[in-house]
Amino acid sequence: MPLDHTARGVYVIAPTPFHPDGRVDLASTDRMTDFFLQQAGCDGMTVLGVMGEAPKLDQAEALDFATRIVRRAGKAGIIVGVSAPGFAAMRALARGVMEAGAAGVMIAPPPALRHDEAVATYFRQAVEAIGNDIPWVLQDYPQLFQVQMPPALIRRIVTDNPSCVMLKHEDWPGLEKISALRGWQADGSLRPLSILCGNGGIFLDFEMERGADGAMTGYAFPDMLAELVRLCAAGERDRAHDLFDAHLPLIRYELQPGVGLAVRKYVLMRRGIIASDAQRKPGSGLSATAKTEVEYLLGRLARHDPRARV
């Protein structure tokens, strides 16, 4: 089904599994898809995102990888990151994945944009390029893209582009931004919009309380994120925070710039979800010391959550 503003739950950011020699690992891709959607309780997946090493895949590989996941996912919603330096490549990938059955696409702003008018114009042109029949996710990640999108600008982009149905909220700090957007929805000055949050889930406990609909991130325990979202939706605040607090040290460790993907892939490998923690070059792995630290964190987490017993 096409993505719309009612989307909620967990759309886990999927890494791209590689063999140590750099080839895409198709067997791990299938196993990962099955785990995320059938065992972890995720409502969907987002592929070719920031932590999916998308720039390291060529256009054909990206389309093939996304199509494989879409076809294996069945009815689950698959969102595909289509951000690209030029609109021609963006359009080709967006149209290709939608024809394969994707639910929608995600677009991030290029780092060169420096004022509101430029940002609004960019997204208007991006929608013209891919077609206004494709539902899309606005990615707000200023820490990485160096593009500031205050609430009023997000409201303008959403209002100007009816095919924008979701915000991927990754501003930090960003709790007040969620409150502002939900307040505008309540008074009718902003149409309904799904809000899923990223940043490794590090503020997901309070983001849910501020009105987020769930998570779109790639923490190595997406099954925990799915449980946390369910607990928040059920009003079980203390249980939700207790669960979150147990995972917070590992979430923090995984959120380190530069090595975060290496940590995530290592834990996914230790959980048996992917066969290798390899990244396609250029990429960095974990030192022996870092691996012992991750193992220590897993051991401590296992005292509270048996999912960490790897």
LUMDREN-354918 format. One line per 3 residues: number of its first residue (from 0); their letters; for each residue z, y, x of N, C-alpha, C. Coordinates in Angstrom, 1 decimal, padded with zeros to 4 digits, m for minus. Atoms other than C-alpha are relative to their C-alpha. Layout:
! LUMDREN-354918
NUM) a) Z Y X Z Y X Z Y X  ...
This chain:
! LUMDREN-354918
0) mpl) 000.0 m001.2 000.8 000.0 000.0 000.0 000.0 001.2 000.9  000.0 m001.2 m000.8 m000.7 003.5 001.3 001.4 000.6 000.0  m001.3 m000.7 m000.2 002.3 005.4 002.6 000.1 001.2 m000.9
3) dht) m000.2 m001.1 000.8 003.9 007.9 000.3 001.4 000.5 000.3  m001.3 m000.6 m000.3 007.0 010.1 000.1 001.2 m000.8 m000.4  m001.1 000.9 000.3 009.1 007.3 m001.3 000.4 m001.0 001.1
6) arg) m000.3 000.9 m001.1 009.1 005.4 002.0 001.4 000.2 000.5  m001.4 000.0 m000.5 012.6 004.5 003.2 000.3 m001.3 000.7  m000.4 001.2 m000.7 014.5 002.0 005.3 m000.3 000.2 001.5
9) vyv) 000.3 m000.1 m001.5 013.5 001.2 008.9 m001.4 m000.4 000.3  001.4 000.2 m000.5 010.0 001.5 010.3 000.2 m000.1 001.6  m000.3 000.1 m001.4 010.7 000.1 013.8 m001.2 000.4 000.9
12) iap) 001.0 m000.3 m001.0 008.8 001.6 016.7 m000.2 m001.2 000.9  000.3 001.2 m000.7 007.1 m001.4 018.3 m000.5 000.3 001.4  000.7 m000.1 m001.3 006.5 m001.7 022.0 m001.3 m000.8 000.0
15) tpf) 001.2 000.8 m000.2 003.3 m003.1 023.3 000.3 m001.1 001.0  m000.3 001.1 m001.0 004.0 m006.5 024.9 m001.1 m000.2 001.0  000.9 000.3 m001.1 002.3 m007.1 028.2 000.4 m001.2 000.8
18) hpd) m000.2 001.0 m001.0 001.9 m010.0 030.5 000.3 000.7 001.3  m000.3 m000.6 m001.3 003.1 m009.3 034.1 m001.2 000.6 000.7  001.3 m000.5 m000.6 m000.6 m008.8 035.1 m000.6 001.1 m000.8
21) grv) 000.4 m001.2 000.8 m001.0 m006.0 032.5 m000.8 m000.4 m001.2  000.7 000.4 001.2 m002.9 m008.0 029.8 001.0 000.1 m001.2  m000.8 m000.1 001.3 m001.7 m007.4 026.2 000.4 m001.5 m000.3
24) dla) m000.5 001.3 000.3 000.5 m010.4 025.3 m000.1 m000.2 m001.5  000.3 000.2 001.4 m000.9 m011.5 021.9 001.1 m000.9 m000.6  m001.0 000.9 000.6 001.6 m014.4 021.4 001.3 000.8 m000.2
27) std) m001.2 m000.8 000.2 004.5 m012.0 021.9 m000.1 001.0 m001.1  000.3 m000.9 001.1 002.9 m009.5 019.6 000.2 m000.6 m001.3  m000.2 000.7 001.3 002.8 m012.0 016.8 001.5 m000.3 m000.2
30) rmt) m001.4 000.4 000.1 006.4 m013.2 017.5 000.8 001.3 m000.3  m000.7 m001.2 000.3 007.6 m009.6 017.6 m000.2 000.5 m001.4  000.3 m000.5 001.4 005.9 m008.7 014.3 000.8 m000.9 m001.0
33) dff) m000.7 000.9 000.9 007.4 m011.8 012.6 001.5 000.3 000.0  m001.5 m000.2 m000.1 010.9 m011.0 013.9 000.3 001.3 m000.7  m000.4 m001.3 000.5 010.9 m007.3 013.0 m000.1 000.0 m001.6
36) lqq) 000.3 m000.1 001.4 009.5 m007.9 009.5 000.7 m001.1 m000.8  m000.5 001.1 000.7 010.9 m011.3 008.5 001.5 m000.3 000.3  m001.4 000.3 m000.3 014.2 m011.6 010.3 000.9 001.3 000.2
39) agc) m000.8 m001.2 m000.3 015.4 m008.1 011.3 000.2 000.9 m001.3  m000.1 m000.8 001.2 014.9 m006.7 007.8 m000.6 001.4 000.0  000.7 m001.3 000.0 012.6 m003.8 008.7 m001.0 000.1 m001.1
42) dgm) 001.0 m000.2 001.1 010.5 m002.3 006.0 m001.4 000.2 000.4  001.3 m000.2 m000.6 007.6 m001.6 008.3 000.1 000.2 001.5  000.1 m000.2 m001.4 006.5 m000.9 011.8 m000.8 001.2 000.3
45) tvl) 000.8 m001.1 m000.6 005.1 002.0 013.8 m000.5 m000.5 001.3  000.6 000.5 m001.2 002.7 001.0 016.5 m000.8 001.1 000.7  000.7 m001.0 m000.8 001.1 003.0 019.3 000.7 001.3 000.0
48) gvm) m000.9 m001.2 m000.1 004.0 005.5 019.3 000.3 000.3 001.4  m000.3 m000.4 m001.4 005.5 007.2 022.3 000.5 m001.1 000.8  m000.6 001.1 m000.7 007.4 004.1 023.3 m000.9 m001.3 m000.1
51) gea) 001.0 001.1 000.1 004.3 001.9 022.6 m001.0 000.0 001.1  000.9 m000.1 m001.2 002.6 002.9 025.9 m001.5 000.2 m000.5  001.3 m000.2 000.5 m000.4 004.0 023.8 m001.0 000.6 000.9
54) pkl) 001.0 m000.6 m000.9 m002.0 006.2 026.5 m000.5 m001.0 001.0  000.4 000.9 m001.0 m002.3 003.1 028.7 m001.0 m001.0 m000.6  001.0 000.9 000.6 m004.6 001.3 026.2 m001.3 000.8 m000.2
57) dqa) 001.2 m000.7 000.3 m008.2 002.1 025.8 m000.3 000.0 m001.5  000.2 m000.2 001.4 m009.7 002.9 022.4 m000.2 m001.4 m000.7  000.2 001.3 000.6 m010.8 m000.7 021.7 001.2 m000.8 000.0
60) eal) m001.3 000.7 000.0 m007.5 m002.2 022.8 000.9 000.5 m001.0  m000.9 m000.6 000.9 m005.6 000.2 020.7 m000.3 m000.4 m001.5  000.4 000.4 001.3 m007.6 m000.6 017.6 000.2 m001.5 m000.2
63) dfa) m000.3 001.4 000.2 m007.4 m004.3 018.2 001.4 m000.4 m000.1  m001.4 000.2 000.1 m003.7 m004.2 018.8 000.6 000.3 m001.4  m000.5 m000.5 001.3 m003.0 m002.2 015.7 m000.5 m000.9 m001.1
66) tri) 000.6 000.9 001.0 m005.3 m004.4 013.6 000.7 m001.3 m000.1  m000.7 001.3 000.0 m003.6 m007.6 014.7 001.3 000.1 m000.7  m001.3 m000.1 000.7 m000.2 m006.3 013.6 m000.2 000.2 m001.5
69) vrr) 000.3 m000.3 001.5 m001.6 m004.9 010.3 m000.3 m001.3 m000.7  000.4 001.3 000.7 m003.1 m008.3 009.4 001.1 m001.0 000.0  m001.1 001.0 000.0 000.0 m010.3 010.4 001.1 000.5 m000.9
72) agk) m001.1 m000.6 000.7 002.3 m007.9 008.6 000.1 m000.3 m001.5  000.0 000.2 001.4 001.2 m008.8 005.1 000.2 001.3 m000.8  m000.2 m001.2 000.8 002.5 m006.3 002.6 000.9 001.1 000.6
75) agi) m000.8 m001.0 m000.6 004.8 m004.5 005.0 m000.9 001.2 000.5  000.7 m001.2 m000.4 003.8 m000.9 005.8 m000.1 000.1 001.5  000.2 m000.3 m001.4 002.3 m000.3 009.2 m000.6 001.4 000.2
78) ivg) 000.4 m001.3 m000.4 002.0 003.2 010.6 m000.5 000.0 001.4  000.6 000.0 m001.3 m000.2 003.8 013.6 m000.1 001.4 000.6  000.1 m001.2 m000.7 000.1 006.6 016.1 m001.4 000.3 000.4
81) vsa) 001.4 m000.3 m000.4 m003.2 008.3 016.5 m000.2 001.3 000.8  000.1 m001.3 m000.7 m002.4 011.4 018.5 m000.9 m000.3 001.2  001.0 000.1 m001.1 m005.1 012.1 021.1 m000.4 001.3 000.4
84) pgf) 000.4 m001.3 m000.4 m006.4 014.9 023.2 m001.1 000.7 m000.8  001.0 m000.5 000.8 m009.4 015.3 021.0 m000.1 m000.6 m001.4  000.0 000.5 001.4 m010.1 015.0 017.3 m001.0 m001.2 m000.2
87) aam) 000.9 001.1 000.2 m013.0 012.6 017.7 000.7 m001.3 000.2  m000.7 001.2 m000.2 m010.8 009.9 019.2 001.0 m000.2 m001.1  m001.0 000.2 001.1 m008.1 010.6 016.6 m000.6 m000.5 m001.2
90) ral) 000.7 000.4 001.2 m010.6 010.3 013.8 m000.4 m001.5 000.1  000.5 001.4 m000.1 m012.1 007.0 015.1 001.2 m001.0 m000.2  m001.1 001.0 000.1 m008.7 005.3 015.5 000.6 000.1 m001.4
93) arg) m000.6 m000.1 001.3 m007.3 006.7 012.2 m000.9 m000.7 m001.1  000.8 000.6 001.0 m010.3 005.6 010.2 m000.1 m001.5 000.2  000.0 001.5 m000.3 m010.4 002.2 012.0 001.2 m000.7 m000.5
96) vme) m001.2 000.7 000.4 m006.8 001.3 011.3 000.2 000.0 m001.5  m000.1 m000.1 001.5 m006.9 002.5 007.7 m001.0 m001.0 m000.6  001.0 001.0 000.5 m010.0 000.3 007.1 000.6 m001.4 000.2
99) aga) m000.6 001.3 m000.2 m008.0 m002.6 008.6 001.2 m000.3 m000.9  m001.1 000.2 000.9 m005.2 m002.0 006.1 001.3 000.7 000.3  m001.2 m000.7 m000.3 m002.7 000.3 007.7 000.5 000.9 m001.1
102) agv) m000.6 m000.8 001.1 m000.3 002.3 005.4 m000.2 001.4 000.3  000.2 m001.4 m000.4 m000.8 005.6 007.3 000.0 000.2 001.5  000.1 m000.3 m001.4 m001.0 007.3 010.6 001.1 001.1 000.4
105) mia) m001.0 m001.0 m000.4 001.3 009.5 012.7 m000.7 000.9 001.0  000.6 m001.0 m000.8 000.3 012.7 014.4 001.0 000.9 000.6  m000.9 m000.9 m000.7 002.2 014.7 017.1 m000.8 001.2 000.5
108) ppp) 000.7 m001.2 m000.5 001.4 018.2 018.3 m000.3 m000.1 001.5  000.1 m000.1 m001.5 m000.1 018.7 021.8 000.9 001.0 000.6  m001.0 m000.9 m000.7 002.2 020.3 024.3 m000.4 001.5 000.2
111) alr) 000.4 m001.3 m000.3 000.1 023.4 024.7 000.3 001.0 m001.1  m000.2 m000.9 001.1 001.0 024.9 021.3 001.3 000.8 000.1  m001.2 m000.8 m000.4 003.4 027.8 021.6 000.4 001.0 m001.2
114) hde) m000.5 m000.9 001.1 003.6 029.7 018.2 m000.3 m000.7 m001.3  000.1 000.7 001.3 003.8 028.8 014.5 m001.4 m000.1 m000.5  001.3 000.0 000.5 000.3 029.8 013.7 m000.9 m001.0 000.7
117) ava) 000.8 001.0 m000.7 m001.2 027.6 016.4 000.4 m001.4 m000.4  m000.4 001.3 000.4 000.9 024.7 015.3 m000.6 m000.4 m001.4  000.6 000.2 001.4 m000.1 025.1 011.6 m001.5 m000.2 000.0
120) tyf) 001.4 000.1 m000.1 m003.7 025.5 012.5 m000.4 m001.4 000.6  000.3 001.3 m000.6 m003.7 022.4 014.7 000.1 m001.1 m001.0  m000.1 001.1 001.0 m002.4 020.1 011.9 m001.0 000.2 m001.1
123) rqa) 001.0 m000.1 001.0 m004.8 021.6 009.4 m001.3 m000.5 000.5  001.2 000.5 m000.6 m007.7 020.8 011.8 000.1 m001.5 000.2  m000.1 001.4 m000.2 m006.3 017.4 012.5 m000.3 m000.8 m001.3
126) vea) 000.3 000.6 001.3 m006.3 016.6 008.8 m001.5 000.1 m000.4  001.4 m000.1 000.3 m009.8 017.9 008.4 m000.8 m001.1 000.8  000.7 000.9 m000.9 m010.8 015.6 011.3 000.1 m001.5 m000.5
129) ign) m000.2 001.4 000.4 m009.3 012.3 010.0 m000.3 m000.2 m001.5  000.3 000.1 001.5 m009.9 013.1 006.3 001.3 000.1 m000.8  m001.2 m000.3 000.8 m007.4 014.3 003.7 000.4 m001.2 m000.9
132) dip) m000.4 001.2 000.8 m007.4 010.8 002.1 000.9 m000.9 000.7  m000.8 000.8 m000.8 m005.3 009.4 004.9 001.4 000.5 000.0  m001.4 m000.5 000.0 m001.5 009.7 004.4 000.5 000.0 001.5
135) wvl) m000.5 m000.1 m001.4 000.2 010.8 007.6 001.4 000.5 000.2  m001.4 m000.4 m000.3 003.5 011.4 009.3 000.0 001.1 001.1  m000.2 m001.1 m000.9 004.4 014.6 011.0 001.1 m000.3 001.0
138) qdy) m001.0 000.3 m001.0 006.1 013.9 014.3 000.6 001.3 000.6  m000.7 m001.2 m000.5 008.7 016.5 015.3 000.9 m000.4 001.1  m000.7 000.5 m001.1 009.8 015.7 018.8 000.0 001.0 001.2
141) pql) 000.1 m001.1 m001.0 010.4 018.9 020.8 000.4 m000.3 001.4  m000.4 000.3 m001.3 012.2 017.3 023.6 m001.1 m000.6 000.9  001.2 000.5 m000.7 009.0 015.5 024.6 m001.2 000.9 000.0
144) fqv) 001.2 m000.8 000.1 006.2 017.6 023.3 000.1 001.5 000.3  m000.3 m001.4 m000.3 007.8 021.0 024.0 m000.6 000.9 m001.1  000.5 m000.8 001.1 006.6 022.2 020.6 001.2 000.2 m001.0
147) qmp) m001.1 m000.3 000.9 009.3 023.9 018.4 m000.6 000.1 m001.4  000.4 m000.1 001.4 008.9 023.3 014.6 001.3 000.3 m000.8  m001.2 m000.3 000.9 011.7 025.1 012.7 m000.3 m000.4 m001.4
150) pal) 000.2 000.5 001.4 012.3 024.1 009.1 m001.1 000.7 m000.8  001.0 m000.8 000.8 010.1 026.9 007.7 m001.4 m000.4 000.4  001.3 000.4 m000.5 007.2 025.8 009.8 m000.4 m001.4 m000.6
153) irr) 000.2 001.3 000.6 007.6 022.2 008.7 m000.3 000.1 m001.5  000.3 m000.2 001.4 007.7 023.3 005.1 m001.5 000.5 m000.2  001.3 m000.5 000.1 004.5 025.3 005.6 m001.1 m001.1 000.3
156) ivt) 000.9 001.1 m000.3 002.7 022.3 007.2 m000.1 m001.0 m001.1  000.0 000.9 001.1 003.8 020.0 004.4 m000.7 000.6 m001.2  000.6 m000.7 001.1 002.8 022.5 001.8 m001.5 000.1 000.1
159) dnp) 001.4 m000.2 m000.2 m000.6 023.2 003.3 m000.8 m001.3 000.1  000.7 001.3 m000.2 m001.4 019.5 003.8 000.6 m001.1 m000.9  m000.6 001.0 001.0 m000.7 017.3 000.7 000.0 m001.4 000.5
162) scv) 000.0 001.4 m000.5 m001.6 014.2 002.7 001.1 m000.3 001.0  m001.2 000.2 m000.8 001.5 014.7 004.8 001.1 m000.5 m000.9  m000.9 000.6 000.9 004.0 012.4 003.2 001.4 m000.3 000.7
165) mlk) m001.3 000.4 m000.7 006.7 011.8 005.9 000.2 000.9 001.2  m000.4 m000.7 m001.3 008.5 013.7 008.7 000.7 m001.1 000.9  m000.8 000.7 m001.0 009.5 011.8 011.8 000.9 001.0 000.7
168) hed) m001.0 m001.0 m000.4 012.6 013.8 012.6 000.6 m000.5 001.4  m000.6 000.4 m001.3 013.5 013.7 016.3 000.5 001.3 000.8  m000.6 m001.2 m000.7 014.8 017.2 017.0 001.5 m000.3 000.3
171) wpg) m001.3 000.3 m000.5 018.1 017.3 018.8 000.6 001.2 000.6  m000.7 000.4 001.2 020.4 018.7 017.5 m000.9 000.3 m001.2  000.9 m000.1 001.1 018.7 018.3 014.2 000.6 m000.2 m001.4
174) lek) m000.7 000.3 001.3 021.3 017.7 011.5 m000.2 001.1 m001.0  000.2 m001.1 000.9 021.0 021.2 010.1 m001.4 000.1 m000.5  001.4 m000.1 000.5 017.2 020.9 009.9 m000.1 m001.0 m001.2
177) isa) 000.1 000.9 001.2 017.6 017.8 007.6 000.6 000.7 m001.2  m000.6 m000.6 001.2 020.0 019.7 005.4 m000.8 001.2 m000.6  000.8 m001.1 000.5 017.7 022.7 005.2 m001.2 m000.5 m000.8
180) lrg) 001.1 000.6 000.7 014.7 020.6 004.2 000.4 m000.6 m001.3  m000.5 000.6 001.3 016.7 018.7 001.6 000.4 001.0 m001.0  m000.3 m001.1 000.8 018.0 021.9 000.3 m001.2 000.6 m000.7
183) wqa) 001.2 m000.5 000.5 014.5 023.2 m000.2 m000.6 m000.9 m001.1  000.5 001.0 001.0 013.6 020.0 m002.0 000.8 000.2 m001.3  m000.9 m000.1 001.2 016.6 020.5 m004.3 m000.4 001.2 m000.8
186) dgs) 000.3 m001.2 000.8 015.6 024.0 m005.3 m001.5 000.1 m000.4  001.4 000.0 000.4 011.9 023.1 m005.7 m001.0 000.7 000.9  000.9 m000.7 m000.9 010.5 025.1 m002.8 m000.7 m000.9 001.0
189) lrp) 000.6 001.0 m000.9 009.5 021.9 m000.9 m000.2 m001.2 m000.8  000.3 001.3 000.8 007.8 018.9 m002.5 000.7 m001.2 000.7  m000.7 001.2 m000.5 009.3 015.4 m002.0 m000.7 m000.4 001.3
192) lsi) 000.5 000.4 m001.4 009.0 014.2 001.6 001.0 m001.1 000.5  m000.8 001.0 m000.7 010.2 011.0 003.3 000.4 000.6 001.4  m000.5 m000.4 m001.4 012.4 011.7 006.4 000.5 m001.2 000.6
195) lcg) m000.5 001.0 m000.9 012.8 009.0 009.0 000.3 000.5 001.3  m000.5 m000.7 m001.2 014.7 009.7 012.2 m000.2 m000.9 001.2  000.2 000.7 m001.2 014.1 008.7 015.8 001.1 000.2 001.0
198) ngg) m000.9 m000.2 m001.1 015.8 009.4 019.1 000.9 m001.3 000.3  m000.8 001.2 m000.3 016.9 005.8 019.5 001.1 m000.3 m001.0  m001.0 000.2 001.0 019.0 006.1 016.4 001.4 000.6 000.4
201) ifl) m001.3 m000.4 m000.5 021.7 008.0 018.3 000.8 000.9 m000.9  m000.7 m000.8 001.0 022.5 010.3 015.4 m000.2 m000.6 m001.4  000.4 000.6 001.3 021.4 007.9 012.6 001.2 000.0 m001.0
204) dfe) m001.1 000.1 001.0 024.9 007.6 011.1 000.2 001.3 m000.8  m000.2 m001.3 000.7 025.2 011.3 010.3 m001.3 000.5 m000.6  001.3 m000.3 000.6 021.5 011.7 009.7 m000.2 m000.6 m001.4
207) mer) 000.1 000.6 001.3 021.7 009.3 006.8 000.9 000.8 m001.0  m000.9 m000.7 000.9 024.6 011.3 005.4 m000.6 001.4 m000.3  000.7 m001.3 000.2 022.5 014.5 005.7 m001.2 m000.1 m001.0
210) gad) 001.1 000.1 000.9 019.8 013.0 003.5 m001.2 m000.7 000.6  001.1 000.8 m000.5 017.5 011.0 005.8 m000.2 m001.3 m000.8  000.4 001.2 000.8 015.7 008.1 004.2 000.1 m001.3 000.9
213) gam) m000.1 001.2 m000.8 016.1 005.8 007.2 m000.4 000.4 001.5  000.3 m000.1 m001.4 015.0 005.3 010.8 m001.4 m000.4 000.3  001.3 000.5 m000.6 011.7 005.2 012.7 000.3 000.2 001.5
216) tgy) m000.3 000.0 m001.4 012.8 004.3 016.2 m000.1 m001.4 000.5  000.3 001.3 m000.6 012.7 001.4 018.6 001.2 m000.6 000.8  m001.1 000.6 m000.7 016.2 000.5 019.6 m000.1 m001.6 000.0
219) afp) 000.2 001.4 m000.2 016.4 m003.1 020.8 000.7 m000.9 m001.1  m000.6 000.7 001.1 018.5 m004.1 017.7 m000.4 000.7 m001.3  000.4 m000.6 001.3 016.4 m002.9 014.8 000.7 m000.7 m001.2
222) dml) m000.8 000.7 001.0 018.3 m005.5 012.7 001.3 000.7 m000.3  m001.2 m000.8 000.2 021.4 m003.4 013.2 m000.3 001.3 m000.7  000.4 m001.3 000.7 019.5 m000.2 012.2 m000.2 m000.3 m001.5
225) ael) 000.3 000.3 001.4 018.4 m001.9 009.0 001.3 m000.3 m000.8  m001.3 000.2 000.7 022.0 m003.0 008.2 000.7 001.3 m000.2  m000.7 m001.3 000.1 023.3 000.5 008.9 m000.6 000.8 m001.1
228) vrl) 000.6 m000.7 001.1 020.8 002.0 006.6 000.4 m000.5 m001.4  m000.4 000.6 001.3 021.7 m000.4 003.8 001.5 000.4 m000.3  m001.4 m000.4 000.2 025.4 000.3 004.3 000.2 001.4 m000.4
231) caa) 000.0 m001.4 000.3 024.8 004.0 004.2 m000.4 000.2 m001.5  000.5 m000.1 001.4 022.8 003.7 001.0 001.0 m000.5 m001.0  m001.0 000.6 000.9 025.6 001.6 m000.5 001.3 000.8 m000.1
234) ger) m001.2 m000.8 m000.1 028.1 004.3 000.3 001.2 m000.6 000.8  m001.1 000.6 m000.8 030.1 002.1 002.7 000.1 000.7 001.3  000.0 m000.9 m001.2 030.7 004.9 005.2 000.8 m000.6 001.2
237) dra) m000.7 000.5 m001.1 033.4 003.3 007.3 m000.6 m001.2 000.6  000.7 001.2 m000.6 031.6 000.0 007.7 m001.2 000.4 000.8  001.2 m000.5 m000.7 028.4 001.9 008.6 000.4 000.6 001.4
240) hdl) m000.4 m000.6 m001.3 030.2 003.9 011.3 000.6 m001.0 001.0  m000.5 001.0 m000.9 032.1 000.9 012.7 m001.1 m000.8 000.6  001.2 000.7 m000.5 028.8 m000.9 013.1 m000.7 000.9 001.1
243) fda) 000.7 m000.9 m000.9 027.2 002.1 014.7 000.8 000.2 001.3  m000.8 m000.3 m001.2 030.1 002.8 017.0 000.0 m001.2 001.0  000.1 001.2 m000.9 029.9 m000.8 018.4 m001.3 000.0 000.8
246) hlp) 001.3 000.0 m000.7 026.3 m000.3 019.4 m000.3 001.3 000.8  000.2 m001.3 m000.6 026.6 003.3 020.6 m000.2 000.0 001.5  000.2 000.1 m001.4 027.1 002.5 024.3 m001.4 m000.5 000.5
249) lir) 001.3 000.5 m000.4 023.9 000.5 024.5 m001.1 000.9 m000.5  001.0 m000.9 000.5 022.0 003.0 022.3 m000.1 001.2 001.1  000.0 m001.0 m001.0 023.1 005.7 024.8 m000.7 m000.4 001.3
252) yel) 000.6 000.5 m001.2 022.1 003.6 027.8 m001.5 m000.1 m000.1  001.4 000.2 000.2 018.7 002.9 026.3 m000.7 001.3 m000.2  000.6 m001.3 000.2 018.1 006.6 025.6 m000.3 000.8 001.3
255) qpg) 000.2 m000.7 m001.2 017.9 007.5 029.2 m001.5 000.3 000.2  001.4 m000.3 m000.3 014.7 009.4 030.1 m000.5 m000.8 001.2  000.6 000.7 m001.1 012.3 007.4 032.3 000.2 m001.5 m000.1
258) vgl) m000.3 001.5 m000.1 014.0 004.0 032.1 000.2 m000.6 m001.4  m000.4 000.5 001.4 014.6 003.8 028.3 m000.9 m001.1 m000.5  000.9 001.0 000.5 011.5 001.7 027.6 000.3 m001.3 000.8
261) avr) m000.3 001.2 m000.8 012.4 m000.7 030.5 001.3 m000.7 m000.6  m001.2 000.6 000.5 015.9 m001.2 029.0 m000.3 m000.7 m001.4  000.3 000.6 001.3 014.5 m001.8 025.5 m000.8 m001.3 000.1
264) kyv) 000.8 001.2 m000.2 011.9 m004.3 026.7 000.8 m001.1 000.6  m000.9 001.1 m000.6 014.5 m006.1 028.8 000.8 m000.6 m001.0  m000.8 000.6 001.0 016.8 m006.5 025.9 m000.8 m000.8 m001.0
267) lmr) 000.8 000.8 000.9 014.0 m007.6 023.6 m000.4 m001.3 000.6  000.3 001.3 m000.7 013.0 m010.2 026.2 001.2 m000.9 000.0  m001.2 000.9 000.0 016.6 m011.4 026.5 000.3 m000.6 m001.4
270) rgi) m000.2 000.5 001.4 016.7 m011.8 022.7 m001.1 m001.0 m000.3  001.0 001.0 000.3 013.6 m014.0 022.9 m001.1 000.6 m000.9  001.0 m000.6 000.9 011.4 m011.5 021.0 m001.3 000.2 000.7
273) ias) 001.2 m000.1 m000.8 008.9 m010.8 023.7 000.2 m000.9 001.3  m000.2 000.9 m001.1 008.2 m013.0 026.7 000.3 000.7 001.4  m000.2 m000.8 m001.2 008.2 m010.3 029.4 000.4 001.4 m000.3
276) daq) m000.3 m001.4 000.2 009.6 m006.9 029.9 m000.9 000.9 000.8  001.0 m000.8 m000.8 006.5 m005.8 031.8 m000.5 001.2 m000.7  000.8 m001.2 000.5 005.0 m002.4 031.4 m001.3 000.1 000.7
279) rkp) 001.3 m000.2 m000.7 001.4 m001.6 032.1 000.2 001.2 000.9  m000.1 m001.1 m001.0 001.1 000.6 035.2 m000.7 001.2 m000.5  m001.3 m000.3 m000.7 002.2 003.3 035.7 001.2 m000.3 m000.9
282) gsg) m001.3 000.3 000.8 005.6 002.1 034.6 001.1 m000.4 001.0  m001.1 000.3 m000.9 009.0 001.5 036.0 000.9 m001.1 m000.7  m000.9 001.0 000.5 011.3 m001.5 035.7 001.4 000.3 000.3
285) lsa) m001.4 m000.2 m000.2 015.0 m001.9 035.9 000.4 m000.6 001.4  m000.6 000.6 m001.2 016.8 m002.3 039.2 001.0 m001.1 m000.3  m001.0 001.1 000.1 019.1 m005.2 039.8 001.3 000.5 m000.6
288) tak) m001.3 m000.6 000.4 022.1 m002.9 039.3 m000.1 000.3 m001.5  000.2 m000.4 001.4 020.7 m001.6 036.0 000.1 m001.2 m000.9  000.0 001.2 000.8 020.2 m005.1 034.7 001.4 m000.5 m000.2
291) tev) m001.4 000.5 000.1 023.8 m006.0 035.5 000.8 000.9 m001.0  m000.6 m000.9 000.9 024.9 m002.9 033.6 m000.4 m000.3 m001.5  000.5 000.3 001.3 022.8 m003.8 030.6 000.7 m001.3 m000.5
294) eyl) m000.6 001.3 000.3 024.2 m007.4 030.7 001.5 000.3 m000.4  m001.4 m000.3 000.3 027.7 m005.9 030.7 000.2 000.6 m001.4  000.0 m000.6 001.3 027.0 m003.8 027.7 m000.3 m001.0 m001.1
297) lgr) 000.3 001.1 000.9 025.5 m006.8 025.9 001.3 m000.8 m000.2  m001.2 000.8 000.1 028.6 m008.8 026.6 001.1 000.7 m000.8  m001.0 m000.7 000.8 030.9 m006.1 025.3 m000.4 000.1 m001.5
300) lar) 000.5 m000.1 001.4 028.7 m005.6 022.2 000.2 m001.3 m000.7  m000.1 001.3 000.7 028.8 m009.4 021.5 001.4 m000.3 m000.5  m001.3 000.2 000.5 032.5 m009.1 020.9 000.1 000.4 m001.5
303) hdp) 000.0 m000.6 001.4 031.7 m007.1 017.7 m001.2 m000.4 m000.8  001.2 000.3 000.8 028.2 m008.2 016.8 m000.7 m001.2 000.7  000.5 001.2 m000.6 027.0 m011.8 017.4 m001.5 000.1 000.4
306) rar) 001.4 m000.1 m000.4 023.4 m010.6 017.6 m000.2 000.3 001.5  000.1 m000.3 m001.5 024.1 m009.5 021.2 000.3 m001.2 000.9  m000.2 001.2 m000.8 024.9 m013.1 022.3 m001.3 m000.6 000.4
309) v) 001.3 000.4 m000.5 021.8 m013.6 024.3 000.1 m000.9 001.2
